[in-house]
Amino acid sequence: SVLPWTAKNPDLNPIEHVWDLLDRRVRARAIPPRNVWELAGAFVEEWGNISQQELANLVQSMRRRCTTVLNAAGGHTRY
């Protein structure tokens, strides 16, 4: 079966949560990036540090996320 899917709902797009995870990891670094090249390098490094379990957890959360968005009629959720 096919669900009606809102095209721009970040709650239903796991990659949005990966970007958030990357952002938080880069911002938490002891020495922040000082230029765009260091920033790009930090993102590449942190991307490589994301575990398969973290990604699996995001995918496994989709049923819960879909239910929450449906219950909120597409409105704001805690995600």
N, CA, C and O atoms as a Maestro MAE file, in Angstrom:
{
 s_m_m2io_version
 :::
 2.0.0
}

f_m_ct {
 s_m_title
 :::
 protein
 m_atom[316] {
  # First column is atom index #
  i_m_mmod_type
  r_m_x_coord
  r_m_y_coord
  r_m_z_coord
  i_m_residue_number
  s_m_chain_name
  s_m_pdb_residue_name
  s_m_pdb_atom_name
  i_m_atomic_number
  :::
  1 25 0.844 -1.187 0.000 1 A "SER " " N  " 7
  2 3 0.000 0.000 0.000 1 A "SER " " CA " 6
  3 2 0.884 1.244 0.000 1 A "SER " " C  " 6
  4 15 2.030 1.209 0.447 1 A "SER " " O  " 8
  5 25 0.342 2.313 -0.496 2 A "VAL " " N  " 7
  6 3 1.073 3.569 -0.611 2 A "VAL " " CA " 6
  7 2 0.465 4.572 0.355 2 A "VAL " " C  " 6
  8 15 -0.752 4.744 0.406 2 A "VAL " " O  " 8
  9 25 1.322 5.228 1.114 3 A "LEU " " N  " 7
  10 3 0.867 6.279 2.022 3 A "LEU " " CA " 6
  11 2 0.958 7.628 1.337 3 A "LEU " " C  " 6
  12 15 1.916 7.884 0.608 3 A "LEU " " O  " 8
  13 25 -0.021 8.497 1.554 4 A "PRO " " N  " 7
  14 3 0.156 9.869 1.074 4 A "PRO " " CA " 6
  15 2 1.313 10.487 1.864 4 A "PRO " " C  " 6
  16 15 1.296 10.469 3.095 4 A "PRO " " O  " 8
  17 25 2.298 11.023 1.182 5 A "TRP " " N  " 7
  18 3 3.537 11.450 1.821 5 A "TRP " " CA " 6
  19 2 3.749 12.930 1.555 5 A "TRP " " C  " 6
  20 15 3.752 13.360 0.402 5 A "TRP " " O  " 8
  21 25 3.921 13.695 2.592 6 A "THR " " N  " 7
  22 3 4.201 15.116 2.395 6 A "THR " " CA " 6
  23 2 5.639 15.257 1.898 6 A "THR " " C  " 6
  24 15 6.571 14.740 2.515 6 A "THR " " O  " 8
  25 25 5.806 15.939 0.813 7 A "ALA " " N  " 7
  26 3 7.106 16.004 0.140 7 A "ALA " " CA " 6
  27 2 8.188 16.690 0.960 7 A "ALA " " C  " 6
  28 15 9.366 16.362 0.820 7 A "ALA " " O  " 8
  29 25 7.819 17.618 1.794 8 A "LYS " " N  " 7
  30 3 8.837 18.404 2.493 8 A "LYS " " CA " 6
  31 2 8.735 18.290 4.009 8 A "LYS " " C  " 6
  32 15 9.075 19.235 4.721 8 A "LYS " " O  " 8
  33 25 8.280 17.168 4.502 9 A "ASN " " N  " 7
  34 3 8.166 16.996 5.950 9 A "ASN " " CA " 6
  35 2 9.459 16.380 6.477 9 A "ASN " " C  " 6
  36 15 9.710 15.197 6.246 9 A "ASN " " O  " 8
  37 25 10.289 17.160 7.183 10 A "PRO " " N  " 7
  38 3 11.562 16.630 7.660 10 A "PRO " " CA " 6
  39 2 11.402 15.501 8.676 10 A "PRO " " C  " 6
  40 15 12.320 14.700 8.850 10 A "PRO " " O  " 8
  41 25 10.257 15.422 9.348 11 A "ASP " " N  " 7
  42 3 10.023 14.335 10.301 11 A "ASP " " CA " 6
  43 2 10.039 12.984 9.596 11 A "ASP " " C  " 6
  44 15 10.362 11.968 10.210 11 A "ASP " " O  " 8
  45 25 9.694 12.967 8.315 12 A "LEU " " N  " 7
  46 3 9.586 11.716 7.578 12 A "LEU " " CA " 6
  47 2 10.768 11.478 6.644 12 A "LEU " " C  " 6
  48 15 10.694 10.649 5.737 12 A "LEU " " O  " 8
  49 25 11.838 12.198 6.867 13 A "ASN " " N  " 7
  50 3 13.011 12.060 6.022 13 A "ASN " " CA " 6
  51 2 14.231 11.801 6.901 13 A "ASN " " C  " 6
  52 15 14.787 12.740 7.471 13 A "ASN " " O  " 8
  53 25 14.655 10.546 7.021 14 A "PRO " " N  " 7
  54 3 15.760 10.227 7.941 14 A "PRO " " CA " 6
  55 2 17.042 11.009 7.667 14 A "PRO " " C  " 6
  56 15 17.801 11.261 8.603 14 A "PRO " " O  " 8
  57 25 17.312 11.401 6.430 15 A "ILE " " N  " 7
  58 3 18.554 12.116 6.149 15 A "ILE " " CA " 6
  59 2 18.584 13.453 6.869 15 A "ILE " " C  " 6
  60 15 19.663 13.933 7.216 15 A "ILE " " O  " 8
  61 25 17.432 14.067 7.104 16 A "GLU " " N  " 7
  62 3 17.393 15.328 7.841 16 A "GLU " " CA " 6
  63 2 17.941 15.135 9.251 16 A "GLU " " C  " 6
  64 15 18.594 16.023 9.799 16 A "GLU " " O  " 8
  65 25 17.670 13.972 9.829 17 A "HIS " " N  " 7
  66 3 18.160 13.687 11.175 17 A "HIS " " CA " 6
  67 2 19.654 13.361 11.158 17 A "HIS " " C  " 6
  68 15 20.350 13.602 12.144 17 A "HIS " " O  " 8
  69 25 20.144 12.819 10.057 18 A "VAL " " N  " 7
  70 3 21.583 12.588 9.909 18 A "VAL " " CA " 6
  71 2 22.296 13.935 9.807 18 A "VAL " " C  " 6
  72 15 23.345 14.129 10.420 18 A "VAL " " O  " 8
  73 25 21.733 14.864 9.037 19 A "TRP " " N  " 7
  74 3 22.342 16.201 8.940 19 A "TRP " " CA " 6
  75 2 22.382 16.868 10.308 19 A "TRP " " C  " 6
  76 15 23.368 17.517 10.658 19 A "TRP " " O  " 8
  77 25 21.313 16.710 11.078 20 A "ASP " " N  " 7
  78 3 21.280 17.287 12.424 20 A "ASP " " CA " 6
  79 2 22.363 16.660 13.307 20 A "ASP " " C  " 6
  80 15 23.044 17.365 14.052 20 A "ASP " " O  " 8
  81 25 22.519 15.351 13.225 21 A "LEU " " N  " 7
  82 3 23.549 14.653 13.984 21 A "LEU " " CA " 6
  83 2 24.940 15.169 13.600 21 A "LEU " " C  " 6
  84 15 25.769 15.431 14.471 21 A "LEU " " O  " 8
  85 25 25.190 15.312 12.307 22 A "LEU " " N  " 7
  86 3 26.480 15.834 11.843 22 A "LEU " " CA " 6
  87 2 26.714 17.252 12.353 22 A "LEU " " C  " 6
  88 15 27.807 17.577 12.817 22 A "LEU " " O  " 8
  89 25 25.704 18.079 12.268 23 A "ASP " " N  " 7
  90 3 25.810 19.463 12.735 23 A "ASP " " CA " 6
  91 2 26.179 19.497 14.221 23 A "ASP " " C  " 6
  92 15 27.082 20.231 14.622 23 A "ASP " " O  " 8
  93 25 25.484 18.707 15.030 24 A "ARG " " N  " 7
  94 3 25.768 18.694 16.468 24 A "ARG " " CA " 6
  95 2 27.182 18.206 16.761 24 A "ARG " " C  " 6
  96 15 27.851 18.740 17.645 24 A "ARG " " O  " 8
  97 25 27.643 17.193 16.023 25 A "ARG " " N  " 7
  98 3 28.991 16.660 16.246 25 A "ARG " " CA " 6
  99 2 30.070 17.676 15.862 25 A "ARG " " C  " 6
  100 15 31.065 17.831 16.571 25 A "ARG " " O  " 8
  101 25 29.869 18.358 14.749 26 A "VAL " " N  " 7
  102 3 30.860 19.349 14.332 26 A "VAL " " CA " 6
  103 2 30.877 20.514 15.316 26 A "VAL " " C  " 6
  104 15 31.949 21.006 15.666 26 A "VAL " " O  " 8
  105 25 29.711 20.960 15.764 27 A "ARG " " N  " 7
  106 3 29.656 22.072 16.725 27 A "ARG " " CA " 6
  107 2 30.251 21.708 18.082 27 A "ARG " " C  " 6
  108 15 30.711 22.585 18.812 27 A "ARG " " O  " 8
  109 25 30.243 20.424 18.422 28 A "ALA " " N  " 7
  110 3 30.749 19.975 19.726 28 A "ALA " " CA " 6
  111 2 32.264 19.762 19.734 28 A "ALA " " C  " 6
  112 15 32.825 19.441 20.782 28 A "ALA " " O  " 8
  113 25 32.925 19.928 18.617 29 A "ARG " " N  " 7
  114 3 34.364 19.713 18.555 29 A "ARG " " CA " 6
  115 2 35.104 20.693 19.466 29 A "ARG " " C  " 6
  116 15 34.723 21.856 19.599 29 A "ARG " " O  " 8
  117 25 36.168 20.191 20.085 30 A "ALA " " N  " 7
  118 3 36.967 21.028 20.986 30 A "ALA " " CA " 6
  119 2 37.561 22.222 20.238 30 A "ALA " " C  " 6
  120 15 37.599 23.334 20.764 30 A "ALA " " O  " 8
  121 25 38.019 21.989 19.021 31 A "ILE " " N  " 7
  122 3 38.557 23.068 18.181 31 A "ILE " " CA " 6
  123 2 37.636 23.208 16.974 31 A "ILE " " C  " 6
  124 15 37.654 22.357 16.085 31 A "ILE " " O  " 8
  125 25 36.832 24.269 16.931 32 A "PRO " " N  " 7
  126 3 35.888 24.417 15.817 32 A "PRO " " CA " 6
  127 2 36.615 24.705 14.501 32 A "PRO " " C  " 6
  128 15 37.711 25.267 14.499 32 A "PRO " " O  " 8
  129 25 36.001 24.318 13.395 33 A "PRO " " N  " 7
  130 3 36.589 24.633 12.083 33 A "PRO " " CA " 6
  131 2 36.722 26.151 11.921 33 A "PRO " " C  " 6
  132 15 35.838 26.910 12.320 33 A "PRO " " O  " 8
  133 25 37.845 26.578 11.327 34 A "ARG " " N  " 7
  134 3 38.110 28.015 11.177 34 A "ARG " " CA " 6
  135 2 37.822 28.536 9.779 34 A "ARG " " C  " 6
  136 15 37.781 29.747 9.562 34 A "ARG " " O  " 8
  137 25 37.624 27.632 8.833 35 A "ASN " " N  " 7
  138 3 37.337 28.069 7.466 35 A "ASN " " CA " 6
  139 2 36.524 26.979 6.775 35 A "ASN " " C  " 6
  140 15 36.252 25.928 7.355 35 A "ASN " " O  " 8
  141 25 36.144 27.242 5.544 36 A "VAL " " N  " 7
  142 3 35.260 26.317 4.827 36 A "VAL " " CA " 6
  143 2 35.945 24.973 4.575 36 A "VAL " " C  " 6
  144 15 35.280 23.937 4.554 36 A "VAL " " O  " 8
  145 25 37.258 24.979 4.386 37 A "TRP " " N  " 7
  146 3 37.977 23.725 4.127 37 A "TRP " " CA " 6
  147 2 38.008 22.851 5.375 37 A "TRP " " C  " 6
  148 15 37.814 21.638 5.298 37 A "TRP " " O  " 8
  149 25 38.250 23.469 6.514 38 A "GLU " " N  " 7
  150 3 38.229 22.717 7.770 38 A "GLU " " CA " 6
  151 2 36.817 22.224 8.077 38 A "GLU " " C  " 6
  152 15 36.629 21.120 8.588 38 A "GLU " " O  " 8
  153 25 35.831 23.058 7.757 39 A "LEU " " N  " 7
  154 3 34.441 22.653 7.975 39 A "LEU " " CA " 6
  155 2 34.092 21.434 7.125 39 A "LEU " " C  " 6
  156 15 33.489 20.478 7.612 39 A "LEU " " O  " 8
  157 25 34.476 21.478 5.858 40 A "ALA " " N  " 7
  158 3 34.207 20.340 4.969 40 A "ALA " " CA " 6
  159 2 34.921 19.093 5.486 40 A "ALA " " C  " 6
  160 15 34.344 18.005 5.490 40 A "ALA " " O  " 8
  161 25 36.147 19.241 5.913 41 A "GLY " " N  " 7
  162 3 36.893 18.108 6.461 41 A "GLY " " CA " 6
  163 2 36.260 17.553 7.716 41 A "GLY " " C  " 6
  164 15 36.228 16.339 7.919 41 A "GLY " " O  " 8
  165 25 35.749 18.446 8.570 42 A "ALA " " N  " 7
  166 3 35.088 18.007 9.792 42 A "ALA " " CA " 6
  167 2 33.825 17.215 9.482 42 A "ALA " " C  " 6
  168 15 33.547 16.198 10.117 42 A "ALA " " O  " 8
  169 25 33.064 17.689 8.501 43 A "PHE " " N  " 7
  170 3 31.850 16.959 8.121 43 A "PHE " " CA " 6
  171 2 32.183 15.582 7.555 43 A "PHE " " C  " 6
  172 15 31.516 14.599 7.877 43 A "PHE " " O  " 8
  173 25 33.208 15.512 6.717 44 A "VAL " " N  " 7
  174 3 33.604 14.216 6.151 44 A "VAL " " CA " 6
  175 2 34.054 13.269 7.267 44 A "VAL " " C  " 6
  176 15 33.685 12.095 7.286 44 A "VAL " " O  " 8
  177 25 34.852 13.794 8.188 45 A "GLU " " N  " 7
  178 3 35.331 12.959 9.295 45 A "GLU " " CA " 6
  179 2 34.176 12.472 10.167 45 A "GLU " " C  " 6
  180 15 34.110 11.292 10.513 45 A "GLU " " O  " 8
  181 25 33.275 13.375 10.517 46 A "GLU " " N  " 7
  182 3 32.148 12.991 11.374 46 A "GLU " " CA " 6
  183 2 31.194 12.052 10.647 46 A "GLU " " C  " 6
  184 15 30.603 11.168 11.268 46 A "GLU " " O  " 8
  185 25 31.038 12.234 9.336 47 A "TRP " " N  " 7
  186 3 30.205 11.318 8.543 47 A "TRP " " CA " 6
  187 2 30.740 9.901 8.693 47 A "TRP " " C  " 6
  188 15 29.971 8.955 8.864 47 A "TRP " " O  " 8
  189 25 32.057 9.758 8.629 48 A "GLY " " N  " 7
  190 3 32.683 8.451 8.772 48 A "GLY " " CA " 6
  191 2 32.554 7.867 10.164 48 A "GLY " " C  " 6
  192 15 32.689 6.658 10.350 48 A "GLY " " O  " 8
  193 25 32.295 8.717 11.139 49 A "ASN " " N  " 7
  194 3 32.155 8.258 12.528 49 A "ASN " " CA " 6
  195 2 30.743 7.826 12.892 49 A "ASN " " C  " 6
  196 15 30.524 7.294 13.981 49 A "ASN " " O  " 8
  197 25 29.784 8.045 12.004 50 A "ILE " " N  " 7
  198 3 28.409 7.626 12.295 50 A "ILE " " CA " 6
  199 2 28.348 6.104 12.195 50 A "ILE " " C  " 6
  200 15 28.734 5.518 11.184 50 A "ILE " " O  " 8
  201 25 27.868 5.490 13.239 51 A "SER " " N  " 7
  202 3 27.818 4.023 13.248 51 A "SER " " CA " 6
  203 2 26.611 3.507 12.464 51 A "SER " " C  " 6
  204 15 25.612 4.202 12.282 51 A "SER " " O  " 8
  205 25 26.745 2.281 12.015 52 A "GLN " " N  " 7
  206 3 25.625 1.638 11.331 52 A "GLN " " CA " 6
  207 2 24.432 1.510 12.271 52 A "GLN " " C  " 6
  208 15 23.286 1.563 11.826 52 A "GLN " " O  " 8
  209 25 24.690 1.344 13.559 53 A "GLN " " N  " 7
  210 3 23.597 1.235 14.528 53 A "GLN " " CA " 6
  211 2 22.806 2.538 14.617 53 A "GLN " " C  " 6
  212 15 21.579 2.519 14.716 53 A "GLN " " O  " 8
  213 25 23.512 3.669 14.583 54 A "GLU " " N  " 7
  214 3 22.813 4.963 14.620 54 A "GLU " " CA " 6
  215 2 21.909 5.122 13.400 54 A "GLU " " C  " 6
  216 15 20.779 5.597 13.515 54 A "GLU " " O  " 8
  217 25 22.407 4.727 12.243 55 A "LEU " " N  " 7
  218 3 21.593 4.818 11.025 55 A "LEU " " CA " 6
  219 2 20.424 3.836 11.081 55 A "LEU " " C  " 6
  220 15 19.310 4.171 10.677 55 A "LEU " " O  " 8
  221 25 20.676 2.623 11.583 56 A "ALA " " N  " 7
  222 3 19.597 1.636 11.712 56 A "ALA " " CA " 6
  223 2 18.523 2.142 12.663 56 A "ALA " " C  " 6
  224 15 17.334 1.932 12.423 56 A "ALA " " O  " 8
  225 25 18.930 2.808 13.740 57 A "ASN " " N  " 7
  226 3 17.948 3.355 14.690 57 A "ASN " " CA " 6
  227 2 17.044 4.377 14.011 57 A "ASN " " C  " 6
  228 15 15.841 4.408 14.268 57 A "ASN " " O  " 8
  229 25 17.616 5.213 13.147 58 A "LEU " " N  " 7
  230 3 16.798 6.191 12.424 58 A "LEU " " CA " 6
  231 2 15.786 5.501 11.519 58 A "LEU " " C  " 6
  232 15 14.614 5.876 11.490 58 A "LEU " " O  " 8
  233 25 16.235 4.507 10.790 59 A "VAL " " N  " 7
  234 3 15.332 3.789 9.889 59 A "VAL " " CA " 6
  235 2 14.253 3.072 10.687 59 A "VAL " " C  " 6
  236 15 13.085 3.086 10.301 59 A "VAL " " O  " 8
  237 25 14.633 2.446 11.795 60 A "GLN " " N  " 7
  238 3 13.665 1.709 12.613 60 A "GLN " " CA " 6
  239 2 12.656 2.633 13.285 60 A "GLN " " C  " 6
  240 15 11.582 2.184 13.686 60 A "GLN " " O  " 8
  241 25 12.982 3.909 13.413 61 A "SER " " N  " 7
  242 3 12.055 4.851 14.040 61 A "SER " " CA " 6
  243 2 10.978 5.344 13.079 61 A "SER " " C  " 6
  244 15 10.080 6.077 13.494 61 A "SER " " O  " 8
  245 25 11.045 4.961 11.808 62 A "MET " " N  " 7
  246 3 10.106 5.501 10.826 62 A "MET " " CA " 6
  247 2 8.650 5.148 11.103 62 A "MET " " C  " 6
  248 15 7.772 5.985 10.892 62 A "MET " " O  " 8
  249 25 8.371 3.940 11.567 63 A "ARG " " N  " 7
  250 3 6.980 3.589 11.870 63 A "ARG " " CA " 6
  251 2 6.424 4.532 12.944 63 A "ARG " " C  " 6
  252 15 5.310 5.042 12.822 63 A "ARG " " O  " 8
  253 25 7.217 4.753 13.995 64 A "ARG " " N  " 7
  254 3 6.797 5.652 15.075 64 A "ARG " " CA " 6
  255 2 6.638 7.082 14.553 64 A "ARG " " C  " 6
  256 15 5.684 7.772 14.911 64 A "ARG " " O  " 8
  257 25 7.564 7.521 13.714 65 A "ARG " " N  " 7
  258 3 7.486 8.878 13.159 65 A "ARG " " CA " 6
  259 2 6.237 9.052 12.287 65 A "ARG " " C  " 6
  260 15 5.533 10.057 12.387 65 A "ARG " " O  " 8
  261 25 5.976 8.065 11.438 66 A "CYS " " N  " 7
  262 3 4.785 8.133 10.579 66 A "CYS " " CA " 6
  263 2 3.521 8.200 11.412 66 A "CYS " " C  " 6
  264 15 2.637 9.010 11.135 66 A "CYS " " O  " 8
  265 25 3.426 7.362 12.424 67 A "THR " " N  " 7
  266 3 2.256 7.363 13.302 67 A "THR " " CA " 6
  267 2 2.089 8.715 13.977 67 A "THR " " C  " 6
  268 15 0.979 9.240 14.062 67 A "THR " " O  " 8
  269 25 3.195 9.279 14.457 68 A "THR " " N  " 7
  270 3 3.144 10.573 15.144 68 A "THR " " CA " 6
  271 2 2.693 11.677 14.198 68 A "THR " " C  " 6
  272 15 1.875 12.516 14.575 68 A "THR " " O  " 8
  273 25 3.211 11.688 12.980 69 A "VAL " " N  " 7
  274 3 2.819 12.715 12.008 69 A "VAL " " CA " 6
  275 2 1.353 12.554 11.616 69 A "VAL " " C  " 6
  276 15 0.631 13.541 11.477 69 A "VAL " " O  " 8
  277 25 0.916 11.306 11.436 70 A "LEU " " N  " 7
  278 3 -0.505 11.080 11.119 70 A "LEU " " CA " 6
  279 2 -1.399 11.541 12.257 70 A "LEU " " C  " 6
  280 15 -2.433 12.164 12.017 70 A "LEU " " O  " 8
  281 25 -1.016 11.243 13.489 71 A "ASN " " N  " 7
  282 3 -1.810 11.671 14.648 71 A "ASN " " CA " 6
  283 2 -1.842 13.189 14.786 71 A "ASN " " C  " 6
  284 15 -2.812 13.753 15.293 71 A "ASN " " O  " 8
  285 25 -0.777 13.845 14.332 72 A "ALA " " N  " 7
  286 3 -0.718 15.301 14.377 72 A "ALA " " CA " 6
  287 2 -1.311 15.943 13.121 72 A "ALA " " C  " 6
  288 15 -1.235 17.159 12.943 72 A "ALA " " O  " 8
  289 25 -1.900 15.119 12.256 73 A "ALA " " N  " 7
  290 3 -2.498 15.591 10.992 73 A "ALA " " CA " 6
  291 2 -1.500 16.420 10.195 73 A "ALA " " C  " 6
  292 15 -1.863 17.419 9.575 73 A "ALA " " O  " 8
  293 25 -0.232 15.992 10.219 74 A "GLY " " N  " 7
  294 3 0.796 16.696 9.459 74 A "GLY " " CA " 6
  295 2 1.365 17.900 10.165 74 A "GLY " " C  " 6
  296 15 2.240 18.584 9.633 74 A "GLY " " O  " 8
  297 25 0.872 18.166 11.366 75 A "GLY " " N  " 7
  298 3 1.358 19.336 12.120 75 A "GLY " " CA " 6
  299 2 2.652 19.068 12.856 75 A "GLY " " C  " 6
  300 15 3.349 18.091 12.582 75 A "GLY " " O  " 8
  301 25 2.961 19.934 13.778 76 A "HIS " " N  " 7
  302 3 4.216 19.887 14.534 76 A "HIS " " CA " 6
  303 2 4.297 18.617 15.371 76 A "HIS " " C  " 6
  304 15 3.313 18.201 15.983 76 A "HIS " " O  " 8
  305 25 5.477 18.008 15.391 77 A "THR " " N  " 7
  306 3 5.745 16.862 16.260 77 A "THR " " CA " 6
  307 2 7.031 17.125 17.029 77 A "THR " " C  " 6
  308 15 7.728 18.107 16.774 77 A "THR " " O  " 8
  309 25 7.340 16.240 17.973 78 A "ARG " " N  " 7
  310 3 8.560 16.420 18.766 78 A "ARG " " CA " 6
  311 2 9.817 16.076 17.978 78 A "ARG " " C  " 6
  312 15 10.924 16.340 18.449 78 A "ARG " " O  " 8
  313 25 9.676 15.501 16.804 79 A "TYR " " N  " 7
  314 3 10.827 15.155 15.993 79 A "TYR " " CA " 6
  315 2 11.299 16.348 15.213 79 A "TYR " " C  " 6
  316 15 12.270 16.251 14.463 79 A "TYR " " O  " 8
  :::
 }
 m_bond[315] {
  # First column is bond index #
  i_m_from
  i_m_to
  i_m_order
  :::
  1 1 2 1
  2 2 3 1
  3 3 4 2
  4 3 5 1
  5 5 6 1
  6 6 7 1
  7 7 8 2
  8 7 9 1
  9 9 10 1
  10 10 11 1
  11 11 12 2
  12 11 13 1
  13 13 14 1
  14 14 15 1
  15 15 16 2
  16 15 17 1
  17 17 18 1
  18 18 19 1
  19 19 20 2
  20 19 21 1
  21 21 22 1
  22 22 23 1
  23 23 24 2
  24 23 25 1
  25 25 26 1
  26 26 27 1
  27 27 28 2
  28 27 29 1
  29 29 30 1
  30 30 31 1
  31 31 32 2
  32 31 33 1
  33 33 34 1
  34 34 35 1
  35 35 36 2
  36 35 37 1
  37 37 38 1
  38 38 39 1
  39 39 40 2
  40 39 41 1
  41 41 42 1
  42 42 43 1
  43 43 44 2
  44 43 45 1
  45 45 46 1
  46 46 47 1
  47 47 48 2
  48 47 49 1
  49 49 50 1
  50 50 51 1
  51 51 52 2
  52 51 53 1
  53 53 54 1
  54 54 55 1
  55 55 56 2
  56 55 57 1
  57 57 58 1
  58 58 59 1
  59 59 60 2
  60 59 61 1
  61 61 62 1
  62 62 63 1
  63 63 64 2
  64 63 65 1
  65 65 66 1
  66 66 67 1
  67 67 68 2
  68 67 69 1
  69 69 70 1
  70 70 71 1
  71 71 72 2
  72 71 73 1
  73 73 74 1
  74 74 75 1
  75 75 76 2
  76 75 77 1
  77 77 78 1
  78 78 79 1
  79 79 80 2
  80 79 81 1
  81 81 82 1
  82 82 83 1
  83 83 84 2
  84 83 85 1
  85 85 86 1
  86 86 87 1
  87 87 88 2
  88 87 89 1
  89 89 90 1
  90 90 91 1
  91 91 92 2
  92 91 93 1
  93 93 94 1
  94 94 95 1
  95 95 96 2
  96 95 97 1
  97 97 98 1
  98 98 99 1
  99 99 100 2
  100 99 101 1
  101 101 102 1
  102 102 103 1
  103 103 104 2
  104 103 105 1
  105 105 106 1
  106 106 107 1
  107 107 108 2
  108 107 109 1
  109 109 110 1
  110 110 111 1
  111 111 112 2
  112 111 113 1
  113 113 114 1
  114 114 115 1
  115 115 116 2
  116 115 117 1
  117 117 118 1
  118 118 119 1
  119 119 120 2
  120 119 121 1
  121 121 122 1
  122 122 123 1
  123 123 124 2
  124 123 125 1
  125 125 126 1
  126 126 127 1
  127 127 128 2
  128 127 129 1
  129 129 130 1
  130 130 131 1
  131 131 132 2
  132 131 133 1
  133 133 134 1
  134 134 135 1
  135 135 136 2
  136 135 137 1
  137 137 138 1
  138 138 139 1
  139 139 140 2
  140 139 141 1
  141 141 142 1
  142 142 143 1
  143 143 144 2
  144 143 145 1
  145 145 146 1
  146 146 147 1
  147 147 148 2
  148 147 149 1
  149 149 150 1
  150 150 151 1
  151 151 152 2
  152 151 153 1
  153 153 154 1
  154 154 155 1
  155 155 156 2
  156 155 157 1
  157 157 158 1
  158 158 159 1
  159 159 160 2
  160 159 161 1
  161 161 162 1
  162 162 163 1
  163 163 164 2
  164 163 165 1
  165 165 166 1
  166 166 167 1
  167 167 168 2
  168 167 169 1
  169 169 170 1
  170 170 171 1
  171 171 172 2
  172 171 173 1
  173 173 174 1
  174 174 175 1
  175 175 176 2
  176 175 177 1
  177 177 178 1
  178 178 179 1
  179 179 180 2
  180 179 181 1
  181 181 182 1
  182 182 183 1
  183 183 184 2
  184 183 185 1
  185 185 186 1
  186 186 187 1
  187 187 188 2
  188 187 189 1
  189 189 190 1
  190 190 191 1
  191 191 192 2
  192 191 193 1
  193 193 194 1
  194 194 195 1
  195 195 196 2
  196 195 197 1
  197 197 198 1
  198 198 199 1
  199 199 200 2
  200 199 201 1
  201 201 202 1
  202 202 203 1
  203 203 204 2
  204 203 205 1
  205 205 206 1
  206 206 207 1
  207 207 208 2
  208 207 209 1
  209 209 210 1
  210 210 211 1
  211 211 212 2
  212 211 213 1
  213 213 214 1
  214 214 215 1
  215 215 216 2
  216 215 217 1
  217 217 218 1
  218 218 219 1
  219 219 220 2
  220 219 221 1
  221 221 222 1
  222 222 223 1
  223 223 224 2
  224 223 225 1
  225 225 226 1
  226 226 227 1
  227 227 228 2
  228 227 229 1
  229 229 230 1
  230 230 231 1
  231 231 232 2
  232 231 233 1
  233 233 234 1
  234 234 235 1
  235 235 236 2
  236 235 237 1
  237 237 238 1
  238 238 239 1
  239 239 240 2
  240 239 241 1
  241 241 242 1
  242 242 243 1
  243 243 244 2
  244 243 245 1
  245 245 246 1
  246 246 247 1
  247 247 248 2
  248 247 249 1
  249 249 250 1
  250 250 251 1
  251 251 252 2
  252 251 253 1
  253 253 254 1
  254 254 255 1
  255 255 256 2
  256 255 257 1
  257 257 258 1
  258 258 259 1
  259 259 260 2
  260 259 261 1
  261 261 262 1
  262 262 263 1
  263 263 264 2
  264 263 265 1
  265 265 266 1
  266 266 267 1
  267 267 268 2
  268 267 269 1
  269 269 270 1
  270 270 271 1
  271 271 272 2
  272 271 273 1
  273 273 274 1
  274 274 275 1
  275 275 276 2
  276 275 277 1
  277 277 278 1
  278 278 279 1
  279 279 280 2
  280 279 281 1
  281 281 282 1
  282 282 283 1
  283 283 284 2
  284 283 285 1
  285 285 286 1
  286 286 287 1
  287 287 288 2
  288 287 289 1
  289 289 290 1
  290 290 291 1
  291 291 292 2
  292 291 293 1
  293 293 294 1
  294 294 295 1
  295 295 296 2
  296 295 297 1
  297 297 298 1
  298 298 299 1
  299 299 300 2
  300 299 301 1
  301 301 302 1
  302 302 303 1
  303 303 304 2
  304 303 305 1
  305 305 306 1
  306 306 307 1
  307 307 308 2
  308 307 309 1
  309 309 310 1
  310 310 311 1
  311 311 312 2
  312 311 313 1
  313 313 314 1
  314 314 315 1
  315 315 316 2
  :::
 }
}
